[in-house]
Amino acid sequence: MTRTTAPRWRRPPQLRDGRFANWARTEGSAPSRWELPGTEGEVVGAVRRARAEGRRVRCVGAGHSFNAIAAPSDVAVSLDNLRGIVTHDDSTVTVLAGTRLSDLSAALAQRGLALPILGSIANQSVAGAIATGTHGSSLAHPNLSGLVSGMRLIDGTGAVRDLDEHDELLDAARVHLGALGIITRVRLQVVPAFHLRERIEWLPVDQVAAALPEISTSAEFTKVWWMPHTPRALVFRYERVSAPRTVLPVLLDRFVDEKLLHHGALPLVYAAQNRRPGWVPAWNRVAGRTLRKPSRTGPSPMIFSTPMPVRHTETEAAVPLASGGAAWDAAVRTVDVSGARVNFITELRFVKGDHGWLSPAYGEDVVQLGAYTAVGGDRDRYFAEFWRRMRDLGARPHWGKELDHRAPELRALFPRFADFVAVRDAFDPDRMFANPFLDRVLGS
Ligand SMILES: Cc1cc2nc3c(=O)[nH]c(=O)nc-3n(C[C@H](O)[C@H](O)[C@H](O)COP(=O)(O)OP(=O)(O)OC[C@H]3O[C@@H](n4cnc5c(N)ncnc54)[C@H](O)[C@@H]3O)c2cc1C
């Protein structure tokens, strides 16, 4: 049976008293009702019912996008009841779309398997993560949507569509923005489970741009963090190693970081900084030193994911690999020029090019630069200056983070943008799956 009222189980973060709220609490909406289908047949029923009533439908993942992409303006559908592995072999897994990446990793580990790459957290749903081009950092692996070799979705007419790797439309549906229909299952590439060792080194911030070619190829997974207003950046490298005797040190470190620091002390520090922004640089110097930790070793999902951080907000720009150094320097200069007090890291990651029509890495390897800061404070000034500089470099935005782009600008940045809109019009002729965010970025 399809439930049409708020669920009785432990409240998922994106559903608060019948309202939708994203993780950062920067976006919210009041859906007319929630549909919580437990089978693919019930998803079809939910879409057909909404269609018959002339309503709009938005499928919500885990609500971890920093913008309003998931915010339902009418009927909300959550696939929180549609979770788990359907089938797997040595190189692929077919998974129900509401499955959280963390649960998928745990289930794969029991089978001696793993996703080849993950982002910094794994709380997202499978369909939600691929929707926005969620990525980790490696020139050897694409973003998660690039691991997809098939999917099933229910389109705006209530028809079931299966897309496989021989279907050109799969490339349209990889980074799908929730615009083509409700995805119910996804087939993803998997690899034998592996272990990683993390090594972290300091590098003067003004040497990072020149070092990027070396950094990008010095290990399978590498990334750079910089705590603004400080003179040094941190280079992270991850190598495959054999299994450690114990993962206790990693678990302990995570507990201290997540529970004591990010959820205990940092909200108080940020509240104080909001009253006295002048404290930010001094605090960053202290906080920056704590980011350089002793080497950690463990199963790949444990090492890829950072502790769930203090509430903050993010924007992110993708530039061609060759422009990575210029983008890094521009991001660093942004902090000085904007005059903003920035209390969260700047992050540089590498992503292998792919074929997803709306993927920020479409057609070429990219550097993705993330500008992050706590909610409130100087966010608007900081992000505006960041994007003024990133636009000069022709950057494409991350669809799951804060962006103020509109359709005409996006059409020029993504060569297959018009083709994607044409597929959307074919899959969703009545724009059932639209919301105000989609109207802005795809054109209404
Ligand atoms: C703390 C934090 C850390 C993050 N780290 C990273 C990172 O390391 N790398 C990175 O790239 N991003 C990162 N992100 C961004 C995040 O991965 C993306 O925004 C992702 O899309 C969120 O997934 P979700 O399941 O929460 O989807 P939601 O935000 O709920 O939805 C995203 C989109 O997917 C659609 N959707 C969801 N499920 C379905 C479905 N079944 N069918 C059709 N459409 C659907 C929604 O309609 C919406 O359009 C981070 C976010 C947070 C909060």
The ligand as an SDF file (V2000), in Angstrom:
LIG
                    3D

 53 58  0  0  0  0  0  0  0  0999 V2000
   27.8750   17.5540    4.0370 C   0  0  0  0  0  0  0  0  0  0  0  0
   27.7820   17.3700    2.5530 C   0  0  0  0  0  0  0  0  0  0  0  0
   28.8870   16.8850    1.8550 C   0  0  0  0  0  0  0  0  0  0  0  0
   28.8310   16.7150    0.4690 C   0  0  0  0  0  0  0  0  0  0  0  0
   29.9270   16.2050   -0.1660 N   0  0  0  0  0  0  0  0  0  0  0  0
   29.9230   16.0970   -1.5130 C   0  0  0  0  0  0  0  0  0  0  0  0
   31.0490   15.5780   -2.2180 C   0  0  0  0  0  0  0  0  0  0  0  0
   32.0280   15.1350   -1.6100 O   0  0  0  0  0  0  0  0  0  0  0  0
   30.9920   15.5620   -3.5710 N   0  0  0  0  0  0  0  0  0  0  0  0
   29.9270   16.0410   -4.2690 C   0  0  0  0  0  0  0  0  0  0  0  0
   29.9700   16.0490   -5.4970 O   0  0  0  0  0  0  0  0  0  0  0  0
   28.8180   16.4820   -3.6310 N   0  0  0  0  0  0  0  0  0  0  0  0
   28.7960   16.5220   -2.2820 C   0  0  0  0  0  0  0  0  0  0  0  0
   27.6660   16.9660   -1.6350 N   0  0  0  0  0  0  0  0  0  0  0  0
   26.4760   17.2980   -2.4380 C   0  0  0  0  0  0  0  0  0  0  0  0
   25.5510   16.0680   -2.5800 C   0  0  0  0  0  0  0  0  0  0  0  0
   26.2880   14.9000   -2.8700 O   0  0  0  0  0  0  0  0  0  0  0  0
   24.5700   16.2780   -3.7180 C   0  0  0  0  0  0  0  0  0  0  0  0
   23.8550   17.4510   -3.5690 O   0  0  0  0  0  0  0  0  0  0  0  0
   23.6130   15.0940   -3.9030 C   0  0  0  0  0  0  0  0  0  0  0  0
   22.8950   15.2890   -5.0940 O   0  0  0  0  0  0  0  0  0  0  0  0
   22.6430   14.9250   -2.7440 C   0  0  0  0  0  0  0  0  0  0  0  0
   21.9830   13.6710   -2.8570 O   0  0  0  0  0  0  0  0  0  0  0  0
   20.5790   13.4310   -2.1260 P   0  0  0  0  0  0  0  0  0  0  0  0
   20.2810   11.9830   -2.1290 O   0  0  0  0  0  0  0  0  0  0  0  0
   20.5570   14.1270   -0.8340 O   0  0  0  0  0  0  0  0  0  0  0  0
   19.5940   14.1130   -3.1680 O   0  0  0  0  0  0  0  0  0  0  0  0
   18.6370   15.3870   -2.9990 P   0  0  0  0  0  0  0  0  0  0  0  0
   19.4710   16.5590   -2.6400 O   0  0  0  0  0  0  0  0  0  0  0  0
   17.4990   15.0530   -2.1280 O   0  0  0  0  0  0  0  0  0  0  0  0
   18.1180   15.5280   -4.5000 O   0  0  0  0  0  0  0  0  0  0  0  0
   19.0140   15.8430   -5.5360 C   0  0  0  0  0  0  0  0  0  0  0  0
   18.2790   15.6930   -6.8570 C   0  0  0  0  0  0  0  0  0  0  0  0
   17.9840   14.3310   -7.0900 O   0  0  0  0  0  0  0  0  0  0  0  0
   16.6050   14.1710   -7.4020 C   0  0  0  0  0  0  0  0  0  0  0  0
   16.2150   12.8350   -6.9910 N   0  0  0  0  0  0  0  0  0  0  0  0
   16.4810   12.2080   -5.8310 C   0  0  0  0  0  0  0  0  0  0  0  0
   16.0160   10.9570   -5.8660 N   0  0  0  0  0  0  0  0  0  0  0  0
   15.4380   10.7830   -7.0730 C   0  0  0  0  0  0  0  0  0  0  0  0
   14.7920    9.7030   -7.7360 C   0  0  0  0  0  0  0  0  0  0  0  0
   14.6540    8.5110   -7.1650 N   0  0  0  0  0  0  0  0  0  0  0  0
   14.3200    9.8980   -8.9750 N   0  0  0  0  0  0  0  0  0  0  0  0
   14.4670   11.0760   -9.5960 C   0  0  0  0  0  0  0  0  0  0  0  0
   15.0770   12.1430   -9.0270 N   0  0  0  0  0  0  0  0  0  0  0  0
   15.5500   11.9820   -7.7800 C   0  0  0  0  0  0  0  0  0  0  0  0
   15.9240   15.3000   -6.6840 C   0  0  0  0  0  0  0  0  0  0  0  0
   14.6710   15.5970   -7.2540 O   0  0  0  0  0  0  0  0  0  0  0  0
   16.9420   16.4080   -6.9180 C   0  0  0  0  0  0  0  0  0  0  0  0
   16.7780   16.8950   -8.2230 O   0  0  0  0  0  0  0  0  0  0  0  0
   27.6570   17.0750   -0.2390 C   0  0  0  0  0  0  0  0  0  0  0  0
   26.5260   17.5260    0.4690 C   0  0  0  0  0  0  0  0  0  0  0  0
   26.5950   17.6650    1.8500 C   0  0  0  0  0  0  0  0  0  0  0  0
   25.3900   18.1510    2.5970 C   0  0  0  0  0  0  0  0  0  0  0  0
  1  2  1  0
  2  3  1  0
  2 52  2  0
  3  4  2  0
  4  5  1  0
  4 50  1  0
  5  6  2  0
  6  7  1  0
  6 13  1  0
  7  8  2  0
  7  9  1  0
  9 10  1  0
 10 11  2  0
 10 12  1  0
 12 13  2  0
 13 14  1  0
 14 15  1  0
 14 50  1  0
 15 16  1  0
 16 17  1  0
 16 18  1  0
 18 19  1  0
 18 20  1  0
 20 21  1  0
 20 22  1  0
 22 23  1  0
 23 24  1  0
 24 25  2  0
 24 26  1  0
 24 27  1  0
 27 28  1  0
 28 29  2  0
 28 30  1  0
 28 31  1  0
 31 32  1  0
 32 33  1  0
 33 34  1  0
 33 48  1  0
 34 35  1  0
 35 36  1  0
 35 46  1  0
 36 37  1  0
 36 45  1  0
 37 38  2  0
 38 39  1  0
 39 40  1  0
 39 45  2  0
 40 41  1  0
 40 42  2  0
 42 43  1  0
 43 44  2  0
 44 45  1  0
 46 47  1  0
 46 48  1  0
 48 49  1  0
 50 51  2  0
 51 52  1  0
 52 53  1  0
M  END
$$$$
